[in-house]
Amino acid sequence: MLIATADGSADFDARVLQLPGTLPVILPICRELRIAQLVDHFCPMKQGEHLTHGQVAEFVILHLLQSEHRLPLYRLEEWAERQNMQVLYDHPPERFNDDRVRRSLEAIAERIAEIETAVVSQALHRYQIAARTIHWDLTHVNFAGAHEGSELIRKGYGAGRINERQLQVSLHVTSEGGLPVRHETLPGNVHQAPLAPRLLRDLQARLPGSDLIVVSDRAGISYDNIEDYRRAQAHFLGPLQISDPAHREQLGGVAPEQFEPLRYRSMNQPDDAYAGYPTRLQLQPQGRRAPLATAALFVHSDRLQRQQTEQRARRLQRATERLGEIQGMLNTRRYARADYAAGQLAKAVPAGLQGLVCYELSGADGALELRFGTDPEALAAAARSDGRYILVHDLPDDPTPDQVFELYRRQGVIEQRHRNFHSDLAVHPLWLQDDRRIEALLLLFVLALMVYTILELCSVRAGLTTERYHKMTARELLWVFGIARVKQLLVNGKVAQQEFLLSADQEYVLGQLGFPDPSKYLQ
């Protein structure tokens, strides 16, 4: 529309552009963490009219936290065009091409540890997150296609099954808020326990204070690791893999009335009750000369007891039914031979039921007899440990059983981060063949997970809730910001004014979070 002015006529026009919906809640955290600046600091480029490595990193994180259908790297320029990235970065969408992203990943790959450490330090300081207690675990990422020559992608165990091509990601998160503070990309076939000493030393170098408390699952607790934690003046907590019969006997030998109720209740299963019995254990695996004494908490769970009792009953039923079938087939066809019948009997009774189910095969070939049954005393002895497990620890300040157990149950925070990793972020770096690029891309996934975690922490601190839940989760927040539009006023083809078009709900959430007007991020 042409309008006459004192300086002549001017052509006024207005348009509305679509931007990444989650930008108003994601970009403030990215900028507070100084992700782009820190990447550019460690991966400097020559001056020029080009995207910096930091801008590319921030752009990829925006994509990871906005798009439900994430695109392979060679198609990100399509997303840049659809989401009008030129409004944020003052560069045309075609500059976000696969070659530009590839070169950024190659640069980032050389400085992964430094970038992550710097961003974590900024996050801990800016958002005042305590980092003394750390939860540690591994998760896996599956790959499809051929990756010959890769040092990372290996056949390994993950999610309860054997995967032909996977890598593993070691993740350490804070107990408060579950902020990722260290990750490492590892071959798909590594075992967790031997990693502990090296990772602990690196964690102590990165975080303030050396007397860290590391909470892990069974795979992270071993005789050697306990020795290393003590030498490093750090602390540990985790469940013990019971391989010593003496420990199992000690666990089962505690009378039920000696367990004291624990106050912990799961939010999802508030009726499940727990009880604890504090004691000490001597750890002395075969071949070790000096025993290690450690504090322990024997835990009893009503729900776990029901599960194990029902599971044993089903296994006993299957085993005895199979023994009955074999008994009925004795002295017919192959079952007329003692050696064949004995082999089938051994298969019928798995290792976990040996000693509980007893059988005796007697007689010569063609005249075989089988007697079988269960041992009531052995069954009673096995049932004494139902619902029980052992937590071992070396925690400071003489904690109560309630404090020990509640800290252990916080291990769920890293399980939640693994779920975020696989669902909310949907880590599928299948587009890459080069190991170093894979490692760099996984760093960007972890940085995106940091932003996601901080967003939820800000929501909790602001007291945001929903009708269905006691807090507004990061997923819910991202849903609220599913759409973002910018209105631009153009004069003679140039942008004269622009502003975000926010809904009332979006304005309310931003105000509660204390986040700025997103219009400040527009070029």
C-alpha positions in Angstrom: 0.0 0.0 0.0 1.4 3.3 -1.1 1.2 6.2 1.4 2.3 9.8 0.8 4.8 11.1 3.3 6.8 14.3 3.7 9.7 12.6 2.0 7.6 11.2 -0.8 5.5 8.1 -1.2 6.3 4.9 0.8 5.2 1.4 0.2 3.9 -0.2 3.4 3.2 -3.9 3.7 2.7 -6.4 6.6 3.3 -10.1 6.8 3.2 -12.9 9.3 6.0 -15.5 9.4 6.2 -18.8 11.2 9.1 -19.5 13.5 10.0 -22.5 15.7 7.2 -22.7 18.2 9.3 -23.4 21.2 11.7 -20.5 20.5 10.3 -18.2 23.2 11.2 -20.8 26.0 14.2 -22.5 24.4 16.3 -19.6 23.1 16.4 -17.7 26.5 18.1 -20.7 28.1 20.4 -21.2 25.2 21.5 -17.6 25.5 21.8 -17.8 29.3 24.1 -20.9 28.9 26.0 -19.0 26.2 26.1 -22.1 24.0 26.8 -20.3 20.7 29.4 -18.0 22.3 31.2 -20.9 24.0 31.2 -23.0 20.8 32.7 -20.1 18.9 35.2 -19.5 21.7 36.6 -23.1 21.4 36.0 -23.4 17.7 36.9 -20.0 16.3 36.5 -19.1 12.6 38.0 -16.4 10.4 35.9 -13.2 10.2 33.5 -13.1 7.4 29.8 -13.1 6.2 29.1 -16.7 7.2 27.4 -18.7 9.9 29.6 -19.4 12.8 29.9 -22.9 14.4 28.1 -21.6 17.5 25.2 -20.4 15.4 24.9 -23.8 13.7 25.1 -25.5 17.1 22.3 -23.3 18.4 20.2 -23.9 15.3 20.5 -27.7 15.6 19.5 -27.5 19.2 16.4 -25.5 18.3 15.5 -28.1 15.7 16.0 -31.0 18.2 13.7 -29.3 20.8 11.1 -28.2 18.3 10.5 -30.8 15.7 8.6 -34.0 16.4 9.8 -35.3 13.0 13.5 -34.5 13.0 15.2 -34.3 9.7 18.5 -35.8 8.6 21.3 -33.4 8.5 21.2 -33.1 4.7 17.7 -31.7 4.9 18.0 -29.2 7.6 18.1 -26.3 5.2 14.5 -27.3 4.3 13.6 -26.8 8.0 15.5 -23.5 8.1 13.5 -22.2 5.2 10.1 -23.4 6.6 10.9 -21.9 10.0 12.3 -18.6 8.6 15.7 -18.9 10.3 16.9 -15.7 8.5 14.8 -13.8 11.0 17.0 -15.1 13.9 20.4 -15.4 12.3 20.3 -12.9 9.4 21.4 -15.6 6.9 19.4 -17.2 4.1 18.1 -20.7 4.7 20.4 -22.3 2.1 23.4 -21.6 4.3 22.1 -24.2 6.7 23.1 -26.9 4.3 24.5 -30.3 5.1 28.1 -29.3 4.2 27.9 -26.4 6.7 26.5 -28.6 9.4 29.1 -31.2 8.7 32.0 -28.8 9.0 30.6 -27.5 12.3 30.4 -31.0 13.7 34.0 -31.7 12.6 35.2 -28.5 14.5 33.1 -29.3 17.6 34.4 -32.9 17.7 37.9 -31.6 18.5 36.7 -29.7 21.6 33.8 -31.8 23.0 35.0 -32.0 26.6 35.9 -28.3 26.8 32.6 -27.1 25.4 30.6 -29.4 27.7 32.5 -28.4 30.8 32.1 -24.7 30.0 28.4 -24.9 29.4 27.9 -27.0 32.5 29.8 -24.5 34.6 27.6 -21.7 33.2 24.4 -23.7 34.0 25.4 -24.5 37.6 26.3 -20.9 38.3 23.4 -19.2 36.4 20.7 -21.5 37.8 22.2 -22.2 41.2 22.1 -26.1 40.9 23.8 -28.2 43.5 26.3 -30.6 42.0 27.7 -32.7 44.9 25.4 -35.7 44.4 25.6 -37.2 40.9 23.6 -40.1 39.4 25.4 -42.2 36.8 24.2 -44.8 34.2 24.6 -45.8 30.6 22.1 -45.9 27.8 22.3 -47.1 24.2 21.6 -45.7 20.8 20.8 -48.2 18.0 22.0 -47.8 14.4 20.8 -49.2 11.1 22.8 -49.8 8.0 26.5 -50.6 7.6 29.1 -48.9 9.7 32.3 -50.8 8.8 35.4 -49.5 10.5 33.5 -47.8 13.3 35.2 -48.0 16.7 31.9 -47.1 18.4 29.1 -49.1 16.8 29.3 -52.6 18.1 27.0 -55.6 19.0 26.0 -55.0 22.6 23.3 -55.3 25.3 20.7 -52.6 25.7 17.1 -52.3 26.8 17.0 -55.9 27.8 18.1 -57.4 24.5 21.1 -57.9 22.3 21.4 -55.2 19.6 23.6 -55.9 16.5 24.7 -52.2 16.1 24.7 -49.8 18.9 26.8 -47.4 20.8 26.5 -46.5 24.5 26.3 -43.1 26.2 27.6 -42.6 29.7 25.6 -39.9 31.4 26.1 -38.2 34.8 23.3 -35.9 36.1 22.8 -33.9 39.2 20.4 -35.2 41.9 18.8 -31.7 41.9 17.0 -31.2 38.7 18.7 -34.0 36.8 21.0 -31.7 34.9 23.5 -33.6 32.7 27.0 -32.6 33.8 29.1 -35.1 31.9 28.5 -37.5 29.0 30.8 -39.8 27.0 30.1 -41.7 23.8 31.3 -45.3 24.2 31.5 -48.4 22.1 28.4 -50.5 22.1 30.0 -53.5 23.8 31.6 -51.8 26.9 30.8 -52.8 30.5 30.0 -50.1 33.0 32.0 -51.1 36.1 35.5 -50.7 34.8 34.7 -47.2 33.6 34.1 -45.8 37.1 37.6 -44.8 38.2 38.4 -42.8 35.1 35.1 -41.2 34.9 35.2 -40.2 38.6 38.6 -38.5 38.1 37.3 -36.6 35.2 34.1 -35.6 37.0 36.1 -34.3 40.0 38.2 -32.2 37.6 35.1 -30.7 36.0 32.9 -30.0 39.0 33.5 -27.9 42.2 34.6 -30.0 45.1 36.1 -33.5 45.1 34.0 -35.3 47.7 31.3 -36.2 45.2 28.6 -38.7 46.0 28.0 -41.0 43.0 24.8 -43.0 42.9 24.7 -45.8 40.3 22.9 -49.1 39.6 24.3 -52.6 40.1 26.6 -52.4 37.1 28.5 -49.4 38.7 29.2 -51.1 42.1 32.1 -53.5 42.5 35.0 -54.2 44.9 37.5 -52.3 42.7 35.2 -49.3 42.3 34.6 -49.0 46.0 38.4 -49.0 46.5 38.8 -46.3 43.9 36.0 -44.1 45.4 37.7 -44.3 48.7 41.2 -43.4 47.3 39.6 -40.4 45.5 37.9 -39.3 48.8 34.5 -39.6 47.0 31.4 -41.5 48.1 29.2 -44.2 46.5 25.7 -45.6 46.8 24.1 -48.4 44.8 22.6 -51.9 44.9 24.9 -54.8 45.3 24.8 -57.7 42.8 24.5 -60.6 45.3 26.9 -63.3 44.1 28.3 -64.3 47.5 26.1 -67.0 49.2 27.0 -65.6 52.6 25.5 -62.2 51.6 22.3 -63.9 50.5 22.1 -65.9 53.7 22.8 -62.7 55.7 20.0 -60.9 53.9 17.5 -63.7 54.3 18.5 -64.3 57.9 17.1 -61.0 59.2 13.7 -61.5 60.8 10.8 -59.5 59.3 10.2 -57.7 62.5 13.7 -56.3 62.5 13.0 -54.2 59.4 11.8 -50.6 60.3 9.3 -48.9 58.0 10.8 -46.3 55.6 8.9 -43.1 54.9 9.4 -43.0 51.2 6.4 -43.4 49.0 6.3 -43.4 45.2 4.0 -40.8 43.7 2.8 -43.3 41.1 2.4 -46.1 43.6 1.8 -44.5 47.0 0.5 -47.8 48.6 3.8 -49.6 48.1 5.6 -49.8 51.4 9.3 -50.2 52.1 11.3 -51.1 55.2 15.0 -51.0 56.0 17.6 -52.7 58.2 20.9 -50.9 58.5 24.0 -53.1 58.9 27.5 -53.6 57.6 28.9 -56.1 55.0 32.3 -57.6 54.3 33.1 -57.7 50.6 35.8 -60.1 49.6 35.5 -61.5 46.0 37.5 -64.6 45.1 41.2 -63.8 44.7 41.1 -60.6 46.9 43.2 -60.8 50.0 41.8 -57.9 52.0 38.1 -57.7 52.8 36.3 -54.4 52.4 33.9 -53.3 55.1 31.1 -51.1 54.0 27.8 -49.8 55.3 24.7 -51.5 54.0 21.0 -51.1 54.1 18.9 -54.2 53.6 15.6 -53.1 51.9 12.3 -54.9 51.8 9.6 -54.0 49.3 6.1 -55.3 49.6 5.5 -55.0 45.8 8.8 -56.7 45.0 8.0 -59.5 47.3 4.6 -60.1 45.6 6.3 -60.0 42.2 9.1 -62.5 43.1 6.7 -64.8 44.9 4.3 -64.9 41.9 7.2 -65.3 39.5 8.7 -68.2 41.4 5.2 -69.9 41.5 4.9 -69.6 37.7 8.3 -71.0 37.1 7.7 -73.8 39.5 4.5 -74.6 37.8 6.1 -74.7 34.3 9.0 -76.8 35.6 6.8 -79.4 37.3 4.4 -79.5 34.3 7.3 -80.2 32.0 8.6 -82.9 34.4 5.2 -84.5 34.3 5.2 -84.5 30.5 8.6 -86.2 30.5 7.4 -88.7 33.0 4.5 -89.6 30.7 6.8 -90.0 27.7 9.4 -92.2 29.5 10.3 -95.5 27.8 8.8 -94.3 24.4 10.9 -93.5 21.4 13.9 -91.4 22.3 12.7 -91.2 25.9 13.5 -94.8 26.3 17.2 -93.9 26.5 18.5 -92.7 29.9 21.0 -90.2 28.4 18.3 -88.4 26.3 15.8 -88.4 29.2 18.4 -87.0 31.5 19.2 -84.2 29.1 15.6 -83.2 28.8 15.2 -83.2 32.6 18.1 -80.9 33.0 16.5 -78.4 30.5 13.2 -78.6 32.4 14.7 -77.3 35.6 16.5 -73.9 35.1 19.4 -72.8 37.2 17.2 -70.6 39.4 15.1 -73.6 40.5 17.8 -76.1 41.1 17.6 -77.2 44.7 14.0 -76.2 44.9 12.7 -78.8 42.4 14.1 -82.2 42.9 13.9 -85.2 40.6 15.5 -88.7 40.4 15.7 -90.8 37.2 16.4 -94.4 37.8 16.4 -97.7 35.9 17.9 -99.0 32.7 17.1 -98.0 29.1 13.5 -99.0 28.3 12.7 -99.4 32.0 13.1 -95.8 33.3 11.3 -94.4 36.3 11.1 -90.7 37.4 10.2 -89.3 40.7 10.1 -85.5 41.3 8.8 -82.9 43.7 9.7 -79.7 45.5 11.8 -79.3 48.6 9.7 -77.4 51.2 12.7 -76.3 53.3 14.6 -75.0 50.2 11.4 -73.2 49.1 11.1 -71.6 52.6 14.7 -70.6 52.6 14.4 -69.0 49.1 11.2 -67.1 50.1 13.0 -65.5 53.1 14.8 -63.2 50.6 11.8 -62.3 48.5 11.3 -58.6 48.2 14.7 -57.9 49.7 17.9 -56.3 48.2 21.1 -54.7 49.5 22.2 -51.1 49.1 25.9 -50.5 49.9 27.2 -47.0 50.6 29.9 -44.9 52.0 27.9 -41.7 52.6 29.1 -38.9 54.8 27.4 -37.4 57.8 26.1 -40.7 59.2 22.8 -40.7 57.2 19.6 -42.4 58.5 18.1 -45.3 56.6 15.4 -43.0 55.3 18.0 -40.6 53.9 20.0 -43.4 52.3 16.9 -44.9 50.6 15.5 -41.6 49.5 18.8 -40.7 47.9 18.9 -44.1 46.1 15.4 -43.6 44.8 16.5 -40.3 43.3 18.3 -42.6 40.7 15.0 -42.3 38.9 16.1 -38.9 37.8 18.7 -40.4 35.4 16.2 -42.9 34.2 14.0 -40.0 33.3 16.8 -38.4 31.4 17.3 -41.6 29.4 13.6 -41.6 28.6 14.0 -37.9 27.5 17.0 -39.0 25.4 15.0 -41.6 23.6 11.5 -40.0 23.4 11.5 -36.2 23.7 14.8 -35.9 21.8 14.5 -39.2 19.9 18.3 -39.6 19.5 18.7 -41.2 16.1 22.1 -40.1 14.7 21.6 -42.6 11.8 22.6 -40.0 9.2 26.3 -40.1 10.0 29.0 -42.6 9.3 32.0 -40.9 10.7 32.6 -41.6 14.5 33.8 -38.1 15.2 30.8 -36.5 13.7 28.6 -38.9 15.6 30.3 -37.9 18.9 29.8 -34.2 18.1 26.1 -34.6 17.2 25.6 -36.5 20.5 27.1 -33.6 22.3 24.5 -31.4 20.7 21.8 -33.8 21.9 23.2 -33.6 25.4 23.2 -29.8 25.3 19.6 -29.9 24.1 18.9 -32.2 27.0 20.5 -29.7 29.4 18.2 -27.0 28.0 15.2 -29.3 28.3 16.1 -30.1 31.9 16.6 -26.4 32.9 13.3 -25.5 31.3 11.5 -28.0 33.6 13.5 -26.9 36.6 12.5 -23.2 35.9 8.9 -24.4 35.7 9.1 -26.2 39.1 10.7 -23.2 40.7 8.1 -20.9 39.2 5.3 -23.1 40.6 3.7 -23.7 37.3 1.0 -26.5 37.3 -1.6 -28.1 35.1 -5.1 -29.4 35.7 -3.7 -33.0 35.5 -0.4 -32.8 37.2 1.3 -31.1 40.1 3.9 -29.4 37.8 4.0 -28.2 34.3 6.6 -30.5 32.7 9.0 -29.4 29.9 6.9 -31.5 27.5 3.8 -29.6 28.5 5.6 -26.3 28.1 6.8 -27.2 24.6 3.2 -28.1 23.8 2.0 -24.7 25.0 4.5 -23.1 22.6 3.7 -25.4 19.7 3.1 -22.4 17.4 5.1 -19.1 17.1 4.4 -16.3 14.6 6.1 -13.0 14.0 4.4 -10.0 12.5 6.6 -7.8 10.4 5.9 -4.3 9.1 7.8 -3.5 5.9 8.5 -0.1 4.4 9.8 -0.1 0.9 10.5 -3.8 1.1 12.6 -3.5 4.3 11.6 -4.6 7.8 10.8 -1.6 9.9 9.1 -3.2 12.8 8.5 -6.8 14.0 7.0 -8.5 17.0 6.0 -11.9 18.2 2.3 -12.8 18.3 1.8 -14.5 21.6 -1.3 -16.1 23.0 -2.6 -15.1 26.5 -1.4 -18.5 27.8 2.1 -18.0 26.3 2.4 -14.5 27.7 1.4 -15.8 31.2 3.9 -18.7 31.1 6.7 -16.4 30.0 5.9 -14.0 32.7 5.9 -16.7 35.4 9.2 -18.1 34.1 10.7 -14.6 34.0 11.7 -15.0 30.4 12.1 -11.9 28.2 9.9 -10.8 25.3 11.1 -13.1 22.5 11.0 -10.1 20.1 14.5 -9.2 21.4 16.0 -12.2 19.6 14.8 -11.0 16.1 17.3 -9.6 13.7 
